[in-house]
Amino acid sequence: MREPVTPPYIFFNGDVVPWEQATVHVWSETAIRAINVFEGLRAYWHEGENRWHLRAWRQHFDRLMQSARIMRIPHSYSFEDFDQGISSLLNALPYREHMYVRPTIYIERGRYGFRPEDVTTGMHIAAFPVGGAEEAIRSLRVRVSTWRRSGDLDAPPRIKAGPNYHNLRLAQIEAQQGGVDDAILLNNRGTVAETTGASVFIVRDGIVATPPFSSGILESVTRSLVLTLLREEHKHLDIVEREVERTELYVAKEIFACGTLLEMAAIVEVDSIPLDSNKPGPITTAIAKRYRDIVLGHSEDVYGWLTPVESVT
Ligand code: PMP
């Protein structure tokens, strides 16, 4: 992944503005209580076409609306508002490469407000060059966190809300301090939820299993794309959404994690126990390759994942 950069522009309440001009007050609800919801999507740069393709943009937008609804953030932003915002921002920025795009809706004023007349909402879209779509599959060493993934009655994990990331941040700090790449969090029942930013799949005896939404996970877009690839293109395998227990992580033949930013990564060690192969397994490798070929436009977009962004040069 590329080093983080501060882009010169951001889309803020309807306009592309210099990065420094997109400000809220320290006493805004988004600042003091993290009342905001956001998305993270990828815009893949297709060199030959000289334009980006947004991956699963409609699904990300639908999840943004779902997050705002569950968090009771009243707003009137439409698909077109965000769609036009993304294309004007990407075109204004000085990058012509793969980008990570972060639309956000937040409450600025209105203490605990949930009625349109009681709050001021705002929106912004940031976009960063992040690299990605590399040929080599990353291998991660992880630990099971001592932190529990929040539950549906605490901070509902199915949505992407800023405050949900306090839980994941603690797990990530613990992993970093423990000298591993990431953490796997268990839910309130003690079964596997997800990593701090990706969904988890395990492969055992011809079965590919991933925890269901009711295991306390984000309704991940990449997870649904990967499930499509597995179900449509690996029909000999049994693909199941079911609870995964901690000790299954120690005996799985393959484990992989997937998410928009992470893309696909092999998990090769859990709690200092290396998987038998200690390298990306055959199913992980096949799915990662297929995923990459589609998002880069090397293979036909048979599942309709990509939406082109017109490039203004
Ligand atoms: N779980 C968590 C906690 C995440 O933050 C992410 C990244 N958005 C994911 C899973 C993967 O979701 P998606 O595929 O929609 O990016």
Residues whose N, C-alpha, C, O or C-beta is under 5 A from the ligand:
A	BS01	PMP	G40 E194 T195 T196 G197 A198 S199 L218 E219 S220 V221 T222 R223 C258 G259 T260 L261
